[in-house]
Amino acid sequence: MDNILVENYQEESNEEIKQSMVEEWMNEAHYNEQRYEQLIGFADFYFSLGYQEFALMIYLRLQTIEPGHHIVYRIAKTYAHVYEYEEALKWFNLLPEENQSKEIVMEQIDWLLELDQQEIARDRLTKLIQDEPTFGPPYFKLSTLHEMAGDLTRAIYFVQAVYDYFTDDAERHLARQQLIQLKLQQEQIELKDIRQLLLDETLPLRDSMDYFLLAKMYQLANETDKAIEASQKSIELDPDNSSAGLLLVELTGEGTNDQFEESLQWFEEKIPESEMSPIEIAEMAQSNQQLDLEMVQRLEGYFAYTSDVEEQYRIVSLVLNYYIDTGDIEAFESFLNNQALAYFMEEELGYFIGKNKYATHNYDEAIDYFEAALDYLVPEIDLVELLVKSLEKAGERKAAYDLAEKYQDSDYQTNYIQEILEGDNNEFIE
């Protein structure tokens, strides 16, 4: 930083003297234009280091000495950096319109959104597009706002405009990525459109996200080998792309065990560096019948680490279901009693306890636990099915049928329940 004030200020260690130096420079700025400009640079330097309040004090003092739009903007921006968005907007509104560049207006729009003034922000974005039709940021911002509001059609409209009509490759590239991600959220996914976008010869694939989206497209088209190849290319370009890693685990789960184990090992190595938790890995392994004791024990350790209730329940589900499936009753009861019941009520875990009782042929006890879980509205889709089966095993066939009839067309309905209702009802009548 080539600023004599910064050098002098940093050389001094006594805080009182440093404060006196600033006061002296402020006094000089009233009649010395060079000192005034040096103080602006001095404040800018400390703003860049994160000393926003110190910089703001200087900007406000300079504004009283010689008002100017360049100082007004700095004050507005500094208030925004300390999250005082209303003050930031007050100062922004003091800027003459001719000094409101399109980039500065985009900053104002961000401040409006921080204050949840969506309608005003959208109006400003629309006007900015009218005034600057080849300026990309307002198109992307409007697309994001419409996506957040659930209007995918309008969200697509704005990024499609950038892709179709802009000439800058960087902006068209970003627009294509966002366009595909939006199209993948639609109820009716048009794979032909996505394929055409990705294979646009005027815009070659260039980064990890491009190949991740290509892999998603091939996955939806049931072209698994090509999807695996594209996801591997995505990871090659960005080894920390956890989304591509998780997709690769999913894709190879549909192939050989060797492929799955290789991709799973890759992703597990990335867990410490990624935002993904071990839970996603375990769930993917479970869905491919690859969950093992080592992974389960890792989850048990993570259970004590996380304080997120949803994550805790997902871990409980993975661990207890694993021990039920492997018949390890001792490990089941140990995790249940020593960890799970310390965080959840017995009713919340009645589904898992009931499954364990069912697996060990204790049908009367299973019924009690499943009924308690049902009263608690535990969101496990096969809860009613397991209760119906337990009632059948206990000889209460009419009760089983009545229960199936009660929960038809509910979130708990399964194919098994539907088969009971559509079959010969006489066998369920005592």
C-alpha positions as CSV (number, residue, x, y, z in Angstrom):
1,M,0.0,0.0,0.0
2,D,1.7,3.2,-1.2
3,N,0.3,5.6,1.3
4,I,2.5,7.6,3.7
5,L,-0.3,7.7,6.3
6,V,-0.6,3.9,6.4
7,E,3.2,3.6,6.8
8,N,3.3,6.3,9.6
9,Y,0.3,4.8,11.4
10,Q,1.7,1.2,11.3
11,E,5.1,2.3,12.6
12,E,3.6,3.9,15.7
13,S,2.7,1.4,18.6
14,N,1.3,3.9,21.1
15,E,-2.5,3.9,20.7
16,E,-3.0,7.5,22.0
17,I,-0.4,8.8,19.7
18,K,-2.0,7.0,16.7
19,Q,-5.3,8.6,17.6
20,S,-3.7,12.0,17.8
21,M,-2.1,11.4,14.4
22,V,-5.5,10.7,12.8
23,E,-7.0,13.8,14.4
24,E,-4.1,15.9,13.1
25,W,-4.6,14.5,9.5
26,M,-8.3,15.2,9.7
27,N,-7.6,18.9,10.6
28,E,-5.2,19.1,7.7
29,A,-7.8,17.7,5.3
30,H,-9.9,20.8,5.7
31,Y,-7.4,22.9,3.7
32,N,-5.1,20.3,2.2
33,E,-6.7,18.3,-0.8
34,Q,-3.8,15.9,-0.9
35,R,-4.3,15.0,2.7
36,Y,-8.0,14.5,2.1
37,E,-7.3,12.0,-0.7
38,Q,-4.6,10.3,1.4
39,L,-7.2,9.8,4.1
40,I,-9.6,8.2,1.7
41,G,-6.9,5.7,0.7
42,F,-6.0,5.2,4.4
43,A,-9.6,4.3,5.2
44,D,-9.9,2.1,2.2
45,F,-6.8,0.2,3.3
46,Y,-8.2,-0.5,6.8
47,F,-11.6,-1.4,5.3
48,S,-9.9,-4.0,3.2
49,L,-8.3,-5.5,6.3
50,G,-11.8,-5.8,8.0
51,Y,-11.6,-2.7,10.2
52,Q,-15.0,-1.5,8.9
53,E,-16.0,0.6,11.9
54,F,-12.6,2.4,11.9
55,A,-13.0,3.1,8.2
56,L,-16.6,4.2,8.6
57,M,-15.5,6.7,11.3
58,I,-13.0,8.3,8.8
59,Y,-15.5,8.3,5.9
60,L,-18.1,10.0,8.0
61,R,-15.6,12.7,9.1
62,L,-14.4,13.2,5.5
63,Q,-18.0,13.6,4.4
64,T,-18.5,16.6,6.8
65,I,-15.3,18.1,5.4
66,E,-16.0,17.8,1.7
67,P,-19.2,16.0,0.7
68,G,-18.9,13.9,-2.5
69,H,-20.6,10.9,-4.1
70,H,-17.4,8.8,-3.8
71,I,-17.5,9.2,0.0
72,V,-21.3,8.6,0.1
73,Y,-20.9,5.3,-1.7
74,R,-18.1,4.2,0.6
75,I,-20.3,5.0,3.7
76,A,-23.2,3.1,2.2
77,K,-21.0,0.1,1.4
78,T,-19.4,0.1,4.8
79,Y,-22.8,0.1,6.6
80,A,-23.8,-2.9,4.5
81,H,-20.6,-4.7,5.5
82,V,-21.5,-4.3,9.2
83,Y,-25.1,-5.5,8.4
84,E,-26.8,-2.2,8.9
85,Y,-28.7,-2.4,5.6
86,E,-31.2,0.3,6.4
87,E,-28.4,2.8,7.0
88,A,-26.7,1.6,3.8
89,L,-29.8,2.3,1.8
90,K,-30.3,5.7,3.3
91,W,-26.8,6.7,2.1
92,F,-27.2,5.0,-1.2
93,N,-30.3,7.1,-1.9
94,L,-28.1,10.2,-1.5
95,L,-26.1,9.2,-4.6
96,P,-27.0,11.2,-7.7
97,E,-28.5,8.8,-10.4
98,E,-25.6,9.6,-12.7
99,N,-23.2,8.1,-10.1
100,Q,-25.2,4.9,-9.7
101,S,-23.4,2.5,-11.9
102,K,-25.0,-0.8,-12.8
103,E,-22.6,-2.6,-10.5
104,I,-23.5,-0.3,-7.6
105,V,-27.2,-0.7,-8.2
106,M,-26.7,-4.5,-8.0
107,E,-25.2,-4.0,-4.5
108,Q,-28.2,-1.9,-3.5
109,I,-30.5,-4.7,-4.7
110,D,-28.6,-7.2,-2.5
111,W,-29.2,-4.8,0.5
112,L,-32.9,-4.6,-0.4
113,L,-33.1,-8.4,-0.4
114,E,-31.4,-8.6,3.0
115,L,-34.3,-6.5,4.3
116,D,-36.7,-8.8,2.5
117,Q,-37.9,-6.0,0.2
118,Q,-38.5,-8.4,-2.6
119,E,-40.9,-6.3,-4.7
120,I,-38.7,-3.2,-4.7
121,A,-35.7,-5.4,-5.6
122,R,-37.5,-7.0,-8.5
123,D,-38.6,-3.6,-9.8
124,R,-35.0,-2.4,-9.7
125,L,-33.8,-5.5,-11.4
126,T,-36.4,-5.2,-14.2
127,K,-35.5,-1.5,-14.7
128,L,-31.8,-2.4,-14.8
129,I,-32.5,-5.0,-17.5
130,Q,-34.4,-2.3,-19.5
131,D,-31.6,0.2,-19.1
132,E,-28.7,-2.3,-19.5
133,P,-30.1,-5.2,-21.6
134,T,-26.6,-6.8,-22.1
135,F,-25.7,-6.8,-18.4
136,G,-25.9,-10.3,-17.0
137,P,-26.2,-10.1,-13.2
138,P,-29.8,-8.9,-13.0
139,Y,-31.0,-11.8,-15.2
140,F,-29.3,-14.3,-12.9
141,K,-30.6,-12.6,-9.8
142,L,-34.2,-12.6,-11.1
143,S,-33.9,-16.2,-12.1
144,T,-32.8,-17.1,-8.5
145,L,-35.6,-15.1,-7.0
146,H,-38.2,-16.8,-9.1
147,E,-36.7,-20.2,-8.3
148,M,-36.9,-19.5,-4.6
149,A,-40.6,-18.5,-5.1
150,G,-41.2,-21.8,-6.8
151,D,-41.8,-20.3,-10.3
152,L,-39.5,-22.5,-12.4
153,T,-41.0,-21.2,-15.6
154,R,-39.9,-17.6,-14.9
155,A,-36.6,-18.7,-13.5
156,I,-35.9,-20.6,-16.7
157,Y,-37.0,-17.6,-18.8
158,F,-34.3,-15.2,-17.5
159,V,-31.3,-17.6,-17.8
160,Q,-32.6,-18.8,-21.1
161,A,-32.4,-15.2,-22.3
162,V,-28.7,-15.0,-21.3
163,Y,-27.9,-18.3,-23.0
164,D,-29.8,-17.5,-26.2
165,Y,-28.9,-13.8,-26.8
166,F,-25.7,-13.0,-25.0
167,T,-22.3,-13.2,-26.7
168,D,-20.0,-13.5,-23.7
169,D,-19.0,-17.2,-23.4
170,A,-18.5,-17.0,-19.6
171,E,-22.0,-15.7,-19.1
172,R,-23.5,-18.1,-21.5
173,H,-21.6,-20.9,-19.8
174,L,-23.0,-20.0,-16.4
175,A,-26.5,-19.6,-17.8
176,R,-26.4,-23.0,-19.4
177,Q,-25.4,-24.6,-16.0
178,Q,-28.2,-22.8,-14.2
179,L,-30.7,-23.6,-17.0
180,I,-30.0,-27.3,-16.8
181,Q,-30.2,-27.3,-13.0
182,L,-33.6,-25.7,-13.3
183,K,-34.8,-28.0,-16.0
184,L,-33.8,-31.0,-13.8
185,Q,-36.2,-29.7,-11.1
186,Q,-39.2,-29.7,-13.5
187,E,-41.9,-32.4,-13.1
188,Q,-41.5,-33.3,-16.8
189,I,-37.8,-33.5,-17.5
190,E,-37.1,-32.9,-21.2
191,L,-33.9,-35.0,-21.6
192,K,-33.7,-34.0,-25.3
193,D,-33.4,-30.3,-24.4
194,I,-30.8,-31.0,-21.7
195,R,-28.8,-33.1,-24.1
196,Q,-28.9,-30.4,-26.7
197,L,-27.7,-27.8,-24.2
198,L,-24.8,-29.9,-23.0
199,L,-23.6,-30.9,-26.4
200,D,-23.7,-27.4,-27.8
201,E,-20.6,-27.2,-30.0
202,T,-20.3,-23.4,-29.6
203,L,-19.9,-23.9,-25.8
204,P,-17.7,-27.0,-25.1
205,L,-17.8,-28.6,-21.7
206,R,-15.1,-27.1,-19.6
207,D,-15.4,-27.7,-15.8
208,S,-16.5,-30.1,-13.1
209,M,-20.0,-28.8,-13.0
210,D,-20.5,-29.3,-16.7
211,Y,-19.5,-33.0,-16.5
212,F,-21.6,-33.5,-13.3
213,L,-24.6,-32.3,-15.2
214,L,-23.7,-34.5,-18.1
215,A,-23.6,-37.4,-15.7
216,K,-27.0,-36.6,-14.3
217,M,-28.4,-36.4,-17.9
218,Y,-26.9,-39.8,-18.8
219,Q,-28.2,-41.3,-15.5
220,L,-31.8,-40.2,-16.3
221,A,-31.4,-41.6,-19.8
222,N,-30.3,-45.0,-18.2
223,E,-26.9,-44.7,-19.9
224,T,-25.1,-45.8,-16.8
225,D,-21.6,-46.4,-18.3
226,K,-21.6,-42.9,-19.8
227,A,-22.9,-41.5,-16.6
228,I,-20.0,-43.1,-14.6
229,E,-17.5,-41.9,-17.1
230,A,-18.8,-38.3,-16.9
231,S,-18.9,-38.3,-13.1
232,Q,-15.3,-39.6,-13.0
233,K,-14.3,-36.7,-15.4
234,S,-16.1,-34.3,-13.1
235,I,-14.1,-35.6,-10.1
236,E,-10.9,-35.5,-12.1
237,L,-11.5,-31.8,-12.7
238,D,-12.5,-31.1,-9.1
239,P,-11.5,-33.8,-6.6
240,D,-13.5,-32.1,-3.9
241,N,-16.8,-32.1,-5.9
242,S,-18.8,-34.1,-3.3
243,S,-22.0,-34.1,-5.4
244,A,-20.1,-35.8,-8.3
245,G,-18.6,-38.3,-5.7
246,L,-22.0,-39.1,-4.3
247,L,-23.4,-39.6,-7.8
248,L,-20.6,-41.9,-8.6
249,V,-21.3,-44.0,-5.5
250,E,-24.9,-44.2,-6.6
251,L,-24.1,-45.1,-10.2
252,T,-21.6,-47.8,-9.3
253,G,-24.0,-49.2,-6.8
254,E,-26.0,-50.2,-9.9
255,G,-23.0,-52.0,-11.3
256,T,-20.4,-54.4,-9.8
257,N,-19.4,-54.5,-6.1
258,D,-15.8,-53.7,-7.1
259,Q,-16.9,-50.5,-8.8
260,F,-19.1,-49.6,-5.8
261,E,-16.3,-50.3,-3.3
262,E,-13.8,-48.2,-5.3
263,S,-16.1,-45.2,-5.5
264,L,-17.2,-45.5,-1.9
265,Q,-13.6,-45.5,-0.8
266,W,-12.9,-42.4,-2.8
267,F,-15.8,-40.6,-1.3
268,E,-15.1,-41.7,2.3
269,E,-11.6,-40.2,1.9
270,K,-13.2,-36.9,0.9
271,I,-15.5,-36.7,3.9
272,P,-13.1,-34.7,6.2
273,E,-12.7,-32.0,3.4
274,S,-16.3,-31.9,2.2
275,E,-19.5,-30.5,3.5
276,M,-21.1,-34.0,3.3
277,S,-21.5,-36.1,6.5
278,P,-20.9,-39.8,6.8
279,I,-24.7,-40.3,6.9
280,E,-25.1,-39.8,3.2
281,I,-22.4,-42.4,2.5
282,A,-24.0,-44.9,4.8
283,E,-27.5,-44.3,3.3
284,M,-26.1,-44.9,-0.1
285,A,-24.3,-48.0,1.0
286,Q,-27.5,-49.3,2.7
287,S,-29.5,-48.8,-0.5
288,N,-26.9,-50.9,-2.4
289,Q,-26.7,-53.6,0.4
290,Q,-23.1,-52.5,1.1
291,L,-23.5,-51.2,4.6
292,D,-20.9,-52.9,6.9
293,L,-20.0,-53.0,10.5
294,E,-17.1,-50.5,10.1
295,M,-19.4,-47.9,8.6
296,V,-22.0,-48.5,11.3
297,Q,-19.4,-48.1,14.1
298,R,-18.3,-44.9,12.5
299,L,-21.9,-43.7,12.5
300,E,-22.1,-44.5,16.2
301,G,-19.2,-42.3,16.9
302,Y,-20.7,-39.5,14.8
303,F,-24.0,-39.8,16.7
304,A,-22.3,-38.4,19.8
305,Y,-20.8,-35.6,17.8
306,T,-23.9,-34.2,16.0
307,S,-26.5,-32.2,17.8
308,D,-28.9,-32.1,14.8
309,V,-32.0,-34.0,15.7
310,E,-32.7,-35.0,12.1
311,E,-29.2,-36.4,11.7
312,Q,-29.5,-38.2,15.0
313,Y,-32.7,-40.0,13.8
314,R,-31.1,-40.9,10.5
315,I,-28.2,-42.5,12.4
316,V,-30.5,-44.3,14.7
317,S,-32.4,-45.7,11.7
318,L,-29.2,-46.9,10.0
319,V,-27.6,-48.4,13.0
320,L,-30.6,-50.2,14.5
321,N,-31.8,-51.4,11.1
322,Y,-28.3,-52.8,10.5
323,Y,-28.3,-54.7,13.7
324,I,-31.8,-56.0,13.1
325,D,-30.9,-57.2,9.6
326,T,-27.7,-58.9,10.8
327,G,-29.4,-60.4,13.9
328,D,-27.0,-58.8,16.3
329,I,-29.5,-58.4,19.2
330,E,-26.8,-57.6,21.8
331,A,-25.4,-54.7,19.7
332,F,-29.0,-53.5,18.9
333,E,-29.9,-53.3,22.6
334,S,-26.5,-51.7,23.5
335,F,-26.9,-48.9,21.0
336,L,-30.6,-48.5,21.9
337,N,-30.2,-48.3,25.6
338,N,-26.8,-46.5,25.9
339,Q,-27.2,-43.9,23.1
340,A,-30.5,-43.7,21.3
341,L,-32.8,-43.6,24.3
342,A,-30.7,-40.8,25.7
343,Y,-32.0,-38.5,22.9
344,F,-35.3,-40.0,21.9
345,M,-38.4,-41.2,23.8
346,E,-39.3,-44.9,23.6
347,E,-42.4,-44.0,21.5
348,E,-40.3,-42.3,18.9
349,L,-38.1,-45.5,18.7
350,G,-41.1,-47.9,18.9
351,Y,-40.8,-48.7,15.2
352,F,-37.3,-50.0,15.6
353,I,-37.9,-51.8,18.8
354,G,-41.0,-53.3,17.3
355,K,-39.0,-54.5,14.2
356,N,-36.5,-56.1,16.6
357,K,-39.3,-57.9,18.5
358,Y,-40.9,-59.0,15.2
359,A,-37.5,-60.4,13.9
360,T,-37.2,-62.4,17.1
361,H,-40.8,-63.7,16.8
362,N,-42.1,-61.7,19.9
363,Y,-45.2,-60.7,18.0
364,D,-47.3,-59.5,21.0
365,E,-44.6,-57.2,22.1
366,A,-44.0,-56.1,18.5
367,I,-47.7,-55.1,18.3
368,D,-47.4,-52.9,21.4
369,Y,-44.4,-51.1,20.2
370,F,-45.7,-50.6,16.6
371,E,-49.0,-49.3,18.0
372,A,-47.1,-46.8,20.2
373,A,-45.1,-45.7,17.2
374,L,-48.3,-45.3,15.2
375,D,-49.9,-43.2,17.9
376,Y,-46.7,-41.0,17.8
377,L,-47.1,-40.7,13.9
378,V,-43.6,-42.0,13.3
379,P,-43.0,-41.4,9.6
380,E,-41.8,-44.9,8.6
381,I,-43.8,-46.0,5.5
382,D,-43.8,-49.7,6.4
383,L,-44.9,-49.1,10.0
384,V,-48.6,-50.1,9.4
385,E,-47.5,-53.0,7.2
386,L,-45.3,-54.4,10.0
387,L,-48.1,-54.0,12.5
388,V,-50.6,-55.8,10.2
389,K,-48.1,-58.6,9.8
390,S,-47.6,-58.8,13.5
391,L,-51.3,-59.0,14.1
392,E,-51.5,-61.8,11.5
393,K,-48.7,-63.7,13.2
394,A,-50.4,-63.3,16.6
395,G,-53.6,-64.7,15.1
396,E,-55.6,-61.5,15.1
397,R,-56.4,-61.6,11.4
398,K,-59.6,-59.5,11.5
399,A,-57.8,-56.8,13.4
400,A,-55.1,-56.9,10.8
401,Y,-57.6,-56.5,8.0
402,D,-59.4,-53.6,9.8
403,L,-56.1,-51.9,10.3
404,A,-55.2,-52.2,6.6
405,E,-58.6,-50.9,5.6
406,K,-58.2,-47.9,8.0
407,Y,-54.9,-46.9,6.5
408,Q,-55.6,-47.4,2.8
409,D,-54.8,-44.3,0.7
410,S,-52.7,-42.9,3.6
411,D,-48.9,-42.2,3.7
412,Y,-48.6,-45.7,5.3
413,Q,-50.1,-47.6,2.4
414,T,-47.8,-50.2,0.8
415,N,-48.3,-52.8,-1.9
416,Y,-48.7,-55.5,0.8
417,I,-51.6,-53.6,2.4
418,Q,-53.2,-53.1,-1.0
419,E,-52.9,-56.8,-1.8
420,I,-54.7,-57.6,1.5
421,L,-57.6,-55.3,0.7
422,E,-57.9,-56.6,-2.9
423,G,-57.6,-60.3,-1.9
424,D,-60.0,-62.8,-0.4
425,N,-61.3,-61.0,2.7
426,N,-62.9,-64.2,4.2
427,E,-59.5,-65.4,5.4
428,F,-59.2,-62.4,7.6
429,I,-62.6,-62.8,9.3
430,E,-62.4,-64.9,12.5
